[in-house]
Amino acid sequence: MDTLRCGCSVAHFTKAHNSEQKGIIMATKKVVVEGSSVMASQLKDLWRQFADGSLTGKHLQAFLEHRNPFSEDQFFTITDDGTKTTSELVQDLRDLDITVSVYREEHLDTDFPAPRKATTRRFKRSVEADPEHAGKSANDADKEGLEGITLRERLIMEKQYFQETGKHLDPETWTICSGSRCPGGRVPYVGWDPVVRKLEVGWSILGDRSSNVRVRSAVC
């Protein structure tokens, strides 16, 4: 898809000053590490997942309340109520200090108008688009009856994910927004370029296939 780019711990212990305090601290360590099934490697992996954003404070709070921390996080729930123009959705991202490059930006609102009726759809919650739909073109998605994400939904999703994690979607692949069409029978695609650190919105032909292009399909 390079041609598309061209085209367009944490726990802190205070040292004990007497043997009694020291015994308490050592006992605590023993309960956490030796007296339970929690291993040091598991704790290391836990902090790694907090660091990379796959686990958040919301997950931890749910766990502490004995709730399933992932029951609400298997999907992105994206609502497009049509109250903002597409250029305003782009500006929402720029207001978060995200650099956005858009092909034919001056025609964004006419090419991709807001829906007349609000829509709410869910998509699999993943950083990269659906792996089972890798290498599929917009035409392939249509033939298979996949309800692909629209450009507007993808922009809303980017804002939602960034506000939750401070990170970006599609840093390694592209989401082809097969639920939208550009003038002239083309389809928009979106991806984060980690080298130049910007979100790129471009166009591609409907039959274009590439191993690093994927479809995000609505699940309901």
Buried (B, 14 or more C-beta within 10 A) or exposed (E): BEEBBEEBEEEEEEEEEEEEEEEEEEEEEEEEEEEEEEEEEEBEEBEEEBEEEEBBEEBEEBEEEEEEBEEEBEBBEBEBEBEBBBBEBBEBBEEEEBEBBBBBBEBBBEBBEBEEEEBEBEBBBBBBBBEEBBEBBBBBBEEEEBBBBBBBBBBBBBBBBBEEBEEBBBEEBBBBBBBBBBEEEBBBBBBBBEEEEBBBBBBBBBEBBBEBBBBBBBEE
